Amino acid sequence: MNTTAALIGEQSEGSFALLGYEVCPGMMSKDILALAWRYYLSYTGLAGYYTVKPGLNAMDRYADALGEAMLPTVQTRIEQTTGLKLLPTYSFARIYTTESRLHKHVDRGACEVSATMTVGYRNVAELWPILVESEGVAVPLALDVGDALIYRGMTLPHWREPLPSGLWCQLFFHFVEAGGEMVGLALDGRGRLGPHAGGMTEVP
């Protein structure tokens, strides 16, 4: 499997402020994510745990316990990278399957500053990039296990072409700027971090 070093190396330091996105290599250790990958796979056989949306062909889970527990650690790393002071809104787990496709979009207000991190993959031929639109150009960014893309979800268009084969798991972490226009959406209106009864889903 190829590494992401070449793509990451093309970015200048502090690209978040300039471009609205930045790759953060090794946001979380591969040992922790090997456990997380097994954790998320273990729920694929439990009816009703994941939601499958028509046209996306992926398994979604809003604010599961593991993703929520990771939020404070990820928040610290994102704040160090961007220089912003943030408040968490929610986490989101997704397992993409063969022919999954994420259509080009921007996110809702609770995703003012976001990170998408690769948890694990199986039966894929190569790293499957996420694409962002920067200055009118589509930029593919390949993220290996533990690597994350930090981005301004409300303003940076992002998408994925269909996954040719296999399974691919991502965790999304969403935040708003402390004192910013979206501060009223902190915790996504839930009152606290933690698993959400019923597994409510949102498209991150």
N, C-alpha and C positions, 0 to 999 in steps of 0.2 A: 504494500500500500504506500502511495506517495505521501510525503509530508506536506505541510502547508507553508514551509519556510519561504519558498519563492514568492508566493502571493503576499505573505505577511511582510516580507522584506521590501516589497514595492511601496509600502505605505510609509509616509514620513511620520515622525513623532508628532503627537498632538493632532492627528488627522480628524478626531471627533469635532473639535472646535471649527475646523476649516470645512470639512466635508459632511459632517453629521453622522459619521460612523467611524469605528476603529476596531480592528481585530485585536483580541486579547488572548494571546497564546497561554495555554495551561491555566485557565481560570480556576479549575479544580483538578485534583489529582486523578490519575487514571485508576488507581486502586479504589478510590471512593466510587468512581463512575462504573467500574466493573460490577460492583455491588448494586448500584442503581440500575444498571442495564438488566441484571437478573431480576431485580425487584419489579421493574415495569413489565418485563416479559411474563412474569408469573401471574399477572392480572389479566393477560389476554384470554385466558380460559374462563374467567369469571363473568358470567352474563350480567350486563348492565353497568359494569364498572367504567368502561370506555363508551364514549359516544362517537358514532360514525356519521359524518355529514355527507350528504349526497354531493357528488362531484369532486370531493377531496380525497376520498378513499384512504382516510387515515383514522387512527384511534386517538381520541382526545379525552383528557381529564383535567378539569379545572381544580386548582388548589389542592392537590393531593398532599398527604402528610410529609413525604420526603422532600418534594419541591419547596413547600413552605418552610421547612426546617433549613433549607439551603439559602433562603432569601437574605438573611442578615449577612452571611459570609460573602455572598455575591455583591451585595450592596456596598460593602467596604471596598472591594476591588474596583467596582465601577466608579465610585467616588474618587478613588486614587487616580484612576485613569483619566477621568473627564474633568476633575476639579470641581464638580458640582456637588451640592448638598441635596440628597434625595430622601424621599419617603416611599416605602414599598406599597404596591397596590395588590398584586397577586402573582402567583406562579402558575405555570400551565405545562402539562406534559403531553407530548404527541409522539405516536409511533406511526411513521409513514410506511406504506406498503407498496408493493410493485404497482407501478403506474400512478401512484399518488402525485398530485400536482398542486402547488400552492400558487394561486393566481396573483397577479400583480396587484398590490393594494397598499394603502397606508392604514394605520391603526386608530382606534378610538382614544379618547382623552386619557384613560387610565394607563396608557402605554406611551406616555410622553417620552420617557427614556427607557429603553429595553435592551435585553441581552438574550441571544439565542445560543445555546451551548450544546454541542454534540455529546450525547451520552453513550451511544454505542450503535453498532450496525452489524448486519449479518448478510452474507451471500450477495455482496455488492462488488462490482468489478473495480471501482475506483471511488475516490472521494466525490461526494455529490454536492455541488456548490449551491449556496444561496446567492441570488443575484440582487444587486441594488442599483438604482438609477442615480448616478452622480454626474451632475452637469450635463444631463441629457444622454449619457453613455451608460450602457449596461455593464456592470462590473461583477464578474463571478468571483466568489470568495469561498474557498474550500476549507472546511473546518474539521480537523481530526478530533478524536475523543479528548475532551477537556478544553478544547479551544472554543472561544465565544466571539460572536460579533455583537458589539455594543452599538446601538443606533438610535436615532430619533424616530420613534415609531410613527408619530403623527405626520411627519413631513417627508420622510425618506421612503420612496416606493421600493418595495422588496417583493421577491417571488422566487419560486423554484420551478424548473421544468420537470416533466414526469420522471420519477425514479425508475430507471430501466429494470431493476430487479432487486429482490431482497427486502430487508426491513431496515429502518433507520429511525433512531429515537433522538428527539430533541427536547430540551427543557427551555422554556421561556421564563424570563424574570422581568417583571414590569414595575416601573416607578414613575413618580411625578417629582418635579423639582420643589423642594421645600420653599415656601414663600412665593411660588409661581402661580400662574393662572389656573392650573389644574389641581392645586393643593386640596381642594374639596373632595377629590377622588381618591385620596390616600386610603389604603386598605380596601379599595374598591367597594366602599360602603358596608363592609362586613363587621367593623368594630374591632377586629383583631386578626392577626395571622393565624392560619391553621386550616385543617381540612374542612371542606364545605359539604354539609349534608346534602346528599342527592347528586353530587358531582356535576353541578351547573357548569356549562361550557360556554366559552367565548372563543371567537377566532382571534388569536393574538396577531 
